[in-house]
C-alpha cells in the first residue's frame, strides 16, 4: 500500500499448474487489513462453490498483517486460509502458526503468498527477496518435516524460514498440518499442499518493514505494552504466593518462582521471582513445561522458546534422552495441545514418567509426520472406538490382529510409533482416524452416544471439539464456538476470564469494558442470557479476527488486564488501534478498527452462507450437541456447580449475538443493510443473485 507503512505492499501469486509467478498490490485488499482478511477475500472472489479441498481449483493463502515484522510484541503469526478437508461440508477455514515464517515473508517483500493449481510433480517454492522459483522436490517427497526443513535450510542458508508438510500432508490426510520451525503448526491444511504437490516454502528476506510512527513514539508504545503484559494467555497473577503479588491463582501460567529451574540447561537457570517491573525477566515467567507435562519436566527443560518478537516464550524445549530408544531425536519442543493430544490416545500409563514419555514422543512423531489431532479429538475417537468394540467390527481381522493392542492397554509409548505411521501413510482402515470426527463417525457408524458423551468432548455436529465454550462463561464461550467452521481458536474471552484476578475485580473491569458486570458470571454459577454477554461475545469474536488479520497473537491480545496494582490491574483495550495507527499511518479509533474486524467476520459468515447454500445459519450451522444441555441430570441450568446450558436460553443468546453483529436475528445470516453499511456491496449483490439474503422471496 504505497501511501501507508506496515504492509510490504505486494502479494505473491504462484500457479503450480503453469509455473507462472506474479505479484499484485496488497492495496487491492486494503479493506480487509491482512492475514485472515486477505485470505477470506481471495477465497470469496476466486474459489467456486462446490470445490473440493483437494481439487486443483482450490487455493491456499499464507498471509500476514501490517504489524508482523515491525518488532511489535507478539506479532509473528501466520494465517493460512483454504477449504477445510476435515469439515464434512468442506467449508472455509483458517489455521495459524507462530514462529518466524511470516516476518521472513514480510522481509522478502510480501504480505501474502497465494498458491494456485497443482504441480505435475513434487516441488518446493524458493523465495529469496524478489527471486522466486519452483524447485524439484522429488528427493524431499517422503521425508518428514524435520529433515525437509533441515535440507532446505542447507540449500538456502541457516537464516531460511521454512513451512513444510510431512508424510500426512503428502498423503492428503484430512487431519494434517503445515509446520514451521519444527514445532509451530497450523492444523487442518497440510493435505491441501499435498494435493498440489507442494512440499514446502522456503524464504530468505533481507528487507525491512517500516512503521509510520516517530521512533520515539513507537518505542514508548512497545515499552508500555511490556509494562502491562502478563504471562502466557495474559495471566497477570503468579501461580504461587509471592512477595510482590496481591493475588495468586494456582491455575495461572505465570509459574516463575524460587526453586523452579530449567533443569537441563547447560547451567541450571532458576526462573525465580519475576515482579512486573523487571521486564527483562518476562521470558522467565512462563515455565510452560510443568503445566503441560507435569513437575517431572523440570529436569528435562533446556529453555523456553517461542516466536519472533515475543517476550513470553511459551514453547517448552526439552532434552529427553529416553526418546532415542523409539528412533526419534532426544530434543523436542512444543506447547499446549502439541503435548496433550497424545495423552488422549494413550491414557493407560502406570507412572508419571510413562505419561511424560507418551506426550513428548507423541509430539515428536506427530510433528515430523505433520499430523493434526483436531484439538485432541483424534485420540478420543480411538478411545471411543476401542472401548466400544467398534474396531473389531470395522477393521479387517488381519489388520486388527496386526496392531499392538497390548501396548495400547499398557500405555506403552511404543504404540504411538505404530499408530501414527499407519495414519500418516494411510495404511489400512485404522488410518481413517485421520479423516476428521464427522467423516469417521459416518464411516464407522458411530451412534448418538458418540456425539452426546460429555467425556468425548465433541461440541458441534460439524465434528470439532469443545474449545473454551460453555465452560468459559456459559453463553459467551458457547456463542463463540458456534460461528467458525472448526474449533474457534479464540482466546479473547478466555484470556480475561483466566487472568487470575478475583471475580469481584473482574466484574468491575467487565462493567467498564462491556457495559455491565453481568457480562461475566462466577464460574459454573451462570445466570440467564443478557445483553452484556452478547456484547462480550461479539467483542471477543471481532478481536479474534482482528488479531488474525493484523497479525497479532490471540493468546496474548487483547490485554484487558495487567499485573500492575498501581493501574488497579487494568490493561488497555485500545492497544490494537494504537498499533495499527502507528504502524500504518492510518489513524483509526478503537471503534473504527473494531468495525473493520466486523467486516472480516461478516465476510466469513457470507462465505459460509454461500458454500452451504442457505441463509438459515441458526438451524443449519449454529448447532450444539445434546450433552451440553443434558449433562448433570440432577441439576438444572443456572444451578450452582454446573456448566449445563438451557436450550431456550441459548436460542435467545443466538438472537442477541446476531443483533449485535448486524445479522438477521431469525437466521443468523448477514443482512443487505449490514453489507451496505460495511461497504460490501459486491458481496451483497452476489448473495442476492443466489437468493441468499434474508427476507428475499
Helices and strands as residue ranges (DSSP letters): E 10-15, E 21-25, G 26-32, H 35-46, E 60-63, E 78-83, E 92-97, H 101-107, E 112-116, E 123-128, E 131-136, H 145-156, E 161-164, H 167-170, E 177-180, E 184-187, H 190-195, E 198-204, H 215-228, G 232-234, E 261-262, E 269-270, G 279-281, H 282-285, H 289-293, G 295-300, E 301-305, E 315-319, G 321-326, E 331-334, H 337-345, H 352-369, H 377-387, H 391-394, H 397-402, H 405-410, H 414-424, G 429-435, H 437-443, H 448-452, G 454-456, H 475-483, H 492-497, H 503-514, G 517-519, H 531-550, G 565-567, H 575-584, H 590-612, H 617-620, H 627-630, H 647-661, H 672-677, H 681-689
